[in-house]
Amino acid sequence: MSDHTDSEFPSDTVEVHLDADALVAAAAARFVAIVVAAQAERGSASVVLTGGGTGIGLLEQVRKTPGDIDWSRLDVFWGDERFVPTGDPERNDLQARQVLLDHVPLDSARVHPVASSDGEYPDPVEAAAEYSAAVHAYLAEHGAFDLHLLGMGGEGHVNSLFPHTDAVRAEHELVVAVTDSPKPPPVRVTLTLPAIRRARHVVLVVGGAAKAEAVAAAIAGADPVDIPAAGAMGTDSTTWLLDQDAAAALR
């Protein structure tokens, strides 16, 4: 279900689920299935995580979802991070560790958090450059991320790519600093649309009536500068997982 015509990418798949609980369960099952399949095919896998209530709820559900993930052969990245001190509850890294990552046998060398504001790179531009180096190094060896998870805001933002900002217009950089996010905290580090398009599978997990119009616009092929989620596409698949409220404006 899509009006995207860019032949480089496949059409979107849209799945509508009854409510928020069913949405999160479906997203967790998709996470496990993609990782298991990637590890079976290539020996290892990578995921790019998202924050927010739905993103963290999804990770919590992954802990309860049966599957054969070899956690020691999984690389973990983040789509964006709030540039705040280590231990700040706003950090996506901390939230993901609390609900999932600290409870599974990951290889710590394969977990790639964004630097914190009180760490070795206190300048967000330097922190973005350091993270970009890690992303480039992974992609140079493996070619693509296996799974990039995304939530979406009511105005259509994904990661920390907000409408009509320099970050959403980035055409070459894979990681940029954001210093004027309209959603607090204002300073962030984010993967760009070109980085999202370096994932084999992109899964957008969106719930709530407040997001219905942006969902419909994105799926109909809006300009990503207006609706950033419209530019989020995987090379093998792009899947929208929605609850009924978020799907209400689809035609």
TORLO-800894 format. One line per field, with one value per residue: residue number from 0; residue in three letters; x, y, z of N, C-alpha, C in turn. Coordinates in pm, whole numbers. Layout:
vexfi	[NUM|...]
pator	[ALA|...]
nx	[X|...]
ny	[Y|...]
nz	[Z|...]
cax	[X|...]
cay	[Y|...]
caz	[Z|...]
cx	[X|...]
cy	[Y|...]
cz	[Z|...]
***
This chain:
vexfi	[0|1|2|3|4|5|6|7|8|9|10|11|12|13|14|15|16|17|18|19|20|21|22|23|24|25|26|27|28|29|30|31|32|33|34|35|36|37|38|39|40|41|42|43|44|45|46|47|48|49|50|51|52|53|54|55|56|57|58|59|60|61|62|63|64|65|66|67|68|69|70|71|72|73|74|75|76|77|78|79|80|81|82|83|84|85|86|87|88|89|90|91|92|93|94|95|96|97|98|99|100|101|102|103|104|105|106|107|108|109|110|111|112|113|114|115|116|117|118|119|120|121|122|123|124|125|126|127|128|129|130|131|132|133|134|135|136|137|138|139|140|141|142|143|144|145|146|147|148|149|150|151|152|153|154|155|156|157|158|159|160|161|162|163|164|165|166|167|168|169|170|171|172|173|174|175|176|177|178|179|180|181|182|183|184|185|186|187|188|189|190|191|192|193|194|195|196|197|198|199|200|201|202|203|204|205|206|207|208|209|210|211|212|213|214|215|216|217|218|219|220|221|222|223|224|225|226|227|228|229|230|231|232|233|234|235|236|237|238|239|240|241|242|243|244|245|246|247|248|249|250]
pator	[MET|SER|ASP|HIS|THR|ASP|SER|GLU|PHE|PRO|SER|ASP|THR|VAL|GLU|VAL|HIS|LEU|ASP|ALA|ASP|ALA|LEU|VAL|ALA|ALA|ALA|ALA|ALA|ARG|PHE|VAL|ALA|ILE|VAL|VAL|ALA|ALA|GLN|ALA|GLU|ARG|GLY|SER|ALA|SER|VAL|VAL|LEU|THR|GLY|GLY|GLY|THR|GLY|ILE|GLY|LEU|LEU|GLU|GLN|VAL|ARG|LYS|THR|PRO|GLY|ASP|ILE|ASP|TRP|SER|ARG|LEU|ASP|VAL|PHE|TRP|GLY|ASP|GLU|ARG|PHE|VAL|PRO|THR|GLY|ASP|PRO|GLU|ARG|ASN|ASP|LEU|GLN|ALA|ARG|GLN|VAL|LEU|LEU|ASP|HIS|VAL|PRO|LEU|ASP|SER|ALA|ARG|VAL|HIS|PRO|VAL|ALA|SER|SER|ASP|GLY|GLU|TYR|PRO|ASP|PRO|VAL|GLU|ALA|ALA|ALA|GLU|TYR|SER|ALA|ALA|VAL|HIS|ALA|TYR|LEU|ALA|GLU|HIS|GLY|ALA|PHE|ASP|LEU|HIS|LEU|LEU|GLY|MET|GLY|GLY|GLU|GLY|HIS|VAL|ASN|SER|LEU|PHE|PRO|HIS|THR|ASP|ALA|VAL|ARG|ALA|GLU|HIS|GLU|LEU|VAL|VAL|ALA|VAL|THR|ASP|SER|PRO|LYS|PRO|PRO|PRO|VAL|ARG|VAL|THR|LEU|THR|LEU|PRO|ALA|ILE|ARG|ARG|ALA|ARG|HIS|VAL|VAL|LEU|VAL|VAL|GLY|GLY|ALA|ALA|LYS|ALA|GLU|ALA|VAL|ALA|ALA|ALA|ILE|ALA|GLY|ALA|ASP|PRO|VAL|ASP|ILE|PRO|ALA|ALA|GLY|ALA|MET|GLY|THR|ASP|SER|THR|THR|TRP|LEU|LEU|ASP|GLN|ASP|ALA|ALA|ALA|ALA|LEU|ARG]
nx	[86|115|227|480|723|985|1215|1431|1370|1156|795|589|480|186|61|-215|-303|-500|-485|-272|-128|-135|-1|260|332|336|541|759|774|841|1093|1242|1216|1344|1607|1683|1664|1857|2090|2096|2147|2378|2541|2574|2403|2245|2090|1914|1807|1509|1379|1141|801|666|880|1048|871|840|1096|1094|899|1029|1195|1017|944|946|1224|1518|1743|2086|2238|2500|2600|2504|2492|2433|2287|2183|1913|1884|1991|1941|2130|2257|2372|2555|2360|2136|1786|1661|1810|1810|1970|2011|1746|1692|1877|1780|1535|1587|1860|2042|1962|2014|2258|2462|2747|2957|3128|2998|2792|2685|2669|2572|2793|2783|2687|2855|3083|3363|3338|3226|3118|2846|2874|3123|3065|2878|3042|3216|3034|2949|3181|3184|2950|3007|3226|3107|2925|3098|3213|2997|2800|2523|2276|2075|1817|1628|1460|1185|1006|741|670|390|402|535|805|1103|1358|1576|1493|1340|1061|1149|1411|1771|1882|1706|1734|1982|2201|2425|2575|2581|2536|2437|2462|2207|2100|1886|1640|1291|1151|1202|1485|1684|1928|2078|2192|2176|2092|2065|1836|1974|2124|1924|1833|2027|1961|1851|1594|1337|1134|854|690|392|153|-169|-417|-341|-138|-231|-283|-26|85|-71|2|276|283|154|345|463|672|984|1101|886|738|918|916|833|1056|1182|1303|1366|1612|1539|1286|1011|819|517|388|94|-148|-510|-603|-389|-398|-623|-663|-590|-647]
ny	[-119|176|483|532|569|540|352|235|135|-96|-132|-9|-210|-238|-297|-334|-321|-426|-278|-91|-281|-511|-408|-360|-621|-739|-594|-668|-940|-918|-799|-1011|-1211|-1097|-1060|-1325|-1448|-1302|-1370|-1642|-1635|-1477|-1505|-1310|-1021|-695|-427|-121|82|243|508|644|595|380|256|173|14|-187|-305|-406|-599|-769|-916|-1100|-1249|-1547|-1699|-1751|-1583|-1518|-1352|-1278|-1237|-1004|-674|-357|-51|297|494|761|993|1157|1431|1428|1401|1102|848|1005|997|1053|947|741|518|440|376|164|-24|-75|-206|-416|-465|-503|-746|-955|-1171|-992|-904|-672|-519|-497|-327|-9|282|631|897|1056|1377|1448|1310|1181|1332|1621|1811|1830|1810|1692|1453|1348|1310|1114|906|871|767|512|404|415|240|-3|-37|-44|-291|-470|-389|-319|-222|-462|-427|-142|18|235|492|736|1082|1306|1505|1383|1327|1123|933|1190|1367|1630|1804|2029|2097|2129|1880|1686|1736|1645|1496|1340|1292|1047|1065|1329|1624|1772|2079|2232|2107|2089|1948|1889|1722|1994|1939|1690|1379|1229|966|997|1035|918|727|568|451|272|36|-301|-380|-173|-81|80|176|269|429|559|816|1079|1070|992|1146|1219|967|879|1070|1020|755|793|918|1170|1468|1420|1634|1771|1569|1374|1091|988|952|732|433|92|-123|-383|-422|-223|-160|-67|-76|-43|80|69|330|492|425|540|742|640|573]
nz	[0|-116|-260|-335|-583|-637|-792|-680|-436|-263|-254|16|291|473|788|995|1328|1613|1859|2088|2238|2075|1859|1958|2024|1769|1650|1809|1747|1478|1495|1618|1421|1195|1287|1353|1100|958|1098|1045|775|738|958|1153|1288|1275|1451|1456|1701|1829|2032|2266|2384|2253|2120|2330|2471|2283|2288|2545|2513|2338|2504|2604|2394|2219|2053|1848|1878|1864|2088|2126|1880|1773|1659|1797|1742|1766|1645|1705|1958|2266|2358|2636|2981|3090|3236|3254|3258|3019|2815|2532|2514|2785|2859|2685|2772|3028|2986|2809|2702|2914|3003|2841|2680|2544|2342|2465|2312|2077|2107|2042|2159|2139|2217|2540|2680|2884|2841|2655|2428|2444|2277|2060|1783|1753|1884|1707|1485|1582|1621|1362|1249|1365|1256|980|975|1046|833|617|648|659|483|511|755|926|1038|1088|1328|1373|1534|1509|1511|1572|1379|1184|1221|1228|1398|1500|1307|1198|1044|779|854|877|925|821|558|491|263|223|460|717|986|1195|1401|1597|1702|1765|1823|1789|1972|2309|2469|2329|2202|2012|1866|1553|1322|968|684|458|602|716|484|438|549|543|618|709|970|1071|1357|1473|1667|1762|1732|1689|1511|1269|1032|947|905|687|495|468|371|135|-13|48|43|191|330|425|558|732|774|534|385|482|409|341|187|123|242|354|623|763|1075|1234|1471|1494|1529|1436|1172|1072|882|640|298]
cax	[0|206|241|621|756|1130|1239|1541|1317|1030|676|563|379|115|-14|-294|-329|-619|-459|-131|-67|-117|101|392|360|371|671|860|786|913|1232|1303|1220|1445|1740|1710|1687|1986|2198|2100|2200|2509|2619|2553|2296|2252|1966|1918|1693|1442|1331|1000|722|642|1008|1096|776|874|1214|1050|825|1125|1241|915|908|1033|1301|1652|1846|2216|2265|2644|2633|2417|2540|2324|2305|2064|1879|1916|2015|1937|2268|2247|2478|2543|2269|2015|1677|1620|1891|1756|2064|1981|1615|1702|1950|1696|1424|1628|2001|2109|1903|2049|2404|2525|2890|2960|3202|2908|2689|2744|2592|2620|2859|2700|2735|2960|3184|3486|3305|3122|3059|2760|2926|3229|3000|2819|3152|3263|2934|2953|3293|3142|2851|3078|3309|3020|2869|3205|3237|2876|2719|2394|2211|1967|1688|1621|1330|1151|878|713|596|266|430|603|950|1163|1484|1562|1480|1214|1030|1206|1535|1892|1911|1625|1780|2116|2202|2545|2615|2501|2507|2453|2420|2091|2116|1764|1524|1167|1106|1314|1589|1711|2053|2068|2271|2079|2113|1993|1763|2066|2161|1809|1826|2132|1909|1775|1453|1294|1003|799|591|324|21|-237|-493|-272|-38|-298|-267|114|100|-131|82|403|260|113|460|491|811|1042|1128|761|703|1043|892|814|1187|1237|1280|1468|1648|1465|1145|968|694|446|305|6|-273|-626|-612|-289|-434|-759|-671|-550|-756]
cay	[0|289|553|554|520|530|212|181|79|-168|-68|-28|-301|-178|-390|-263|-407|-384|-177|-70|-407|-597|-343|-386|-765|-765|-534|-752|-1062|-882|-781|-1141|-1283|-1038|-1089|-1469|-1476|-1244|-1452|-1769|-1612|-1413|-1535|-1207|-929|-564|-354|20|93|370|535|676|497|260|191|106|-95|-292|-376|-481|-714|-862|-1006|-1201|-1311|-1661|-1693|-1808|-1482|-1532|-1214|-1251|-1206|-893|-537|-269|93|379|588|894|999|1288|1461|1460|1327|960|825|1086|908|1087|878|619|412|395|313|34|-116|-111|-298|-532|-495|-553|-873|-1056|-1187|-921|-873|-528|-454|-483|-229|115|398|765|959|1142|1516|1462|1210|1217|1424|1708|1889|1738|1789|1591|1327|1298|1262|988|803|849|678|377|362|390|121|-121|-52|-82|-435|-553|-345|-260|-268|-557|-376|-8|43|376|546|858|1185|1351|1589|1300|1310|995|965|1333|1435|1704|1871|2159|2122|2091|1737|1603|1764|1588|1405|1257|1252|942|1107|1473|1682|1860|2169|2312|2019|2149|1865|1882|1823|2051|1893|1547|1321|1147|911|1071|952|828|615|478|379|170|-80|-396|-378|-59|-106|195|128|394|415|678|896|1205|1048|933|1227|1209|831|875|1152|952|637|842|968|1311|1512|1396|1758|1802|1454|1295|947|949|918|616|316|-11|-175|-507|-405|-112|-208|17|-145|60|40|116|476|551|391|587|832|573|555]
caz	[0|-124|-386|-364|-716|-651|-827|-601|-314|-280|-200|158|342|585|872|1095|1444|1686|1962|2117|2283|1958|1777|2017|2010|1629|1626|1874|1667|1355|1539|1638|1295|1107|1342|1339|959|919|1155|972|640|734|1077|1255|1251|1337|1467|1495|1791|1846|2167|2279|2458|2174|2093|2452|2496|2187|2338|2663|2462|2277|2611|2630|2266|2191|1929|1858|1859|1929|2128|2119|1740|1735|1676|1836|1722|1795|1538|1755|2103|2331|2400|2777|3053|3123|3347|3243|3216|2883|2714|2472|2551|2921|2861|2616|2860|3142|2953|2729|2673|3034|3040|2740|2677|2435|2342|2488|2203|1963|2143|1994|2200|2109|2333|2624|2683|2986|2811|2584|2318|2499|2169|1986|1648|1768|1917|1582|1400|1640|1593|1219|1221|1403|1157|853|990|1040|699|526|664|647|371|548|878|897|1082|1149|1388|1382|1573|1433|1582|1510|1262|1086|1240|1264|1466|1535|1178|1205|917|740|926|804|942|730|421|469|148|220|595|779|1123|1214|1527|1595|1818|1783|1811|1840|2084|2403|2477|2197|2142|1983|1756|1480|1189|865|588|387|690|724|358|439|623|459|659|790|1031|1142|1453|1501|1727|1811|1636|1662|1406|1154|911|904|850|554|405|443|289|3|-87|75|41|323|400|494|642|725|767|394|329|554|325|344|56|100|280|439|682|859|1172|1286|1536|1417|1536|1347|1033|1046|767|517|201]
cx	[88|199|386|653|905|1167|1352|1491|1185|914|664|465|317|37|-87|-333|-435|-593|-309|-61|-40|-8|241|429|403|509|783|881|863|1062|1302|1319|1329|1585|1776|1741|1822|2102|2209|2168|2345|2595|2606|2443|2318|2113|1997|1791|1634|1396|1183|924|700|772|1061|1001|801|992|1180|978|919|1177|1145|880|1000|1103|1442|1760|1972|2262|2413|2687|2539|2486|2419|2367|2176|2040|1902|1935|2001|2074|2266|2350|2448|2450|2144|1902|1624|1697|1823|1839|2029|1847|1619|1774|1860|1593|1470|1778|2077|2062|1933|2201|2469|2677|2903|3034|3113|2788|2750|2658|2654|2684|2762|2765|2845|3074|3303|3462|3194|3057|2973|2807|3037|3169|2937|2928|3206|3165|2931|3067|3256|3043|2918|3160|3224|2970|2976|3231|3116|2780|2591|2361|2104|1829|1705|1478|1307|1014|852|636|474|285|511|752|985|1305|1472|1565|1343|1188|1104|1329|1654|1914|1832|1665|1916|2111|2319|2586|2523|2459|2529|2413|2299|2101|1989|1639|1400|1106|1222|1358|1634|1832|2051|2172|2180|2136|2020|1910|1858|2111|2046|1801|1941|2089|1833|1626|1429|1153|963|683|520|184|-38|-300|-422|-172|-100|-274|-124|143|48|-49|213|384|219|227|488|640|870|1079|1004|723|825|1021|873|945|1252|1203|1396|1496|1574|1318|1129|831|642|360|225|-101|-388|-637|-514|-321|-564|-770|-627|-670|-747]
cy	[122|353|585|493|508|384|150|105|7|-88|-96|-143|-236|-285|-311|-361|-342|-268|-171|-199|-500|-541|-375|-533|-798|-711|-618|-881|-1035|-864|-917|-1214|-1230|-1070|-1236|-1503|-1422|-1326|-1586|-1752|-1565|-1436|-1434|-1115|-796|-503|-210|46|233|384|565|565|369|184|115|-7|-214|-375|-460|-609|-816|-961|-1122|-1281|-1428|-1647|-1741|-1704|-1524|-1391|-1178|-1214|-1098|-760|-447|-124|164|475|732|887|1143|1315|1519|1375|1179|944|908|995|938|1006|751|498|353|321|175|-68|-165|-216|-422|-561|-549|-693|-986|-1057|-1125|-918|-722|-453|-431|-395|-91|235|529|821|1047|1280|1538|1364|1267|1320|1517|1801|1797|1713|1684|1455|1265|1242|1128|876|769|754|534|321|327|262|-5|-143|-90|-232|-519|-508|-272|-302|-369|-499|-237|12|193|394|668|955|1231|1439|1513|1281|1165|1023|1108|1416|1500|1778|2004|2196|2079|1940|1651|1625|1703|1484|1308|1207|1142|978|1258|1510|1772|1947|2248|2227|2089|2071|1854|1738|1869|1994|1741|1507|1223|1087|984|977|866|709|516|393|280|50|-170|-387|-257|-89|16|147|251|366|550|763|1025|1193|1003|1013|1218|1071|827|954|1082|835|677|907|1116|1341|1490|1523|1801|1695|1360|1145|899|909|797|489|220|-64|-304|-494|-281|-149|-105|-74|-39|0|104|268|541|528|458|674|768|553|417]
cz	[0|-260|-415|-501|-737|-672|-748|-479|-341|-223|-50|180|464|658|980|1205|1534|1781|1990|2160|2165|1867|1829|2005|1868|1597|1688|1796|1539|1385|1547|1504|1203|1156|1323|1193|913|973|1084|837|642|857|1187|1204|1320|1344|1504|1573|1788|1990|2168|2347|2381|2150|2213|2489|2406|2239|2461|2619|2398|2381|2633|2505|2238|2058|1954|1828|1934|1963|2117|1977|1686|1762|1700|1818|1764|1680|1578|1905|2150|2390|2540|2852|3069|3242|3346|3193|3076|2778|2664|2508|2687|2925|2796|2702|2973|3105|2877|2736|2793|3073|2942|2724|2553|2452|2354|2378|2081|1995|2123|2034|2150|2235|2410|2635|2786|2962|2736|2475|2364|2397|2085|1844|1650|1800|1793|1490|1450|1610|1445|1182|1254|1301|1025|861|981|898|597|531|626|537|408|691|838|929|1140|1196|1399|1447|1485|1520|1505|1388|1158|1108|1272|1310|1518|1408|1173|1074|901|820|840|810|844|585|391|358|150|358|646|921|1132|1356|1503|1720|1847|1765|1864|1955|2182|2429|2339|2126|2132|1879|1685|1353|1093|778|504|472|703|598|338|524|526|489|748|839|1112|1227|1509|1556|1764|1702|1599|1547|1273|1026|858|846|708|454|369|347|147|-75|-70|58|179|399|479|596|639|712|624|329|392|478|336|205|22|135|365|491|781|946|1246|1376|1459|1417|1440|1201|988|922|636|426|137]
***
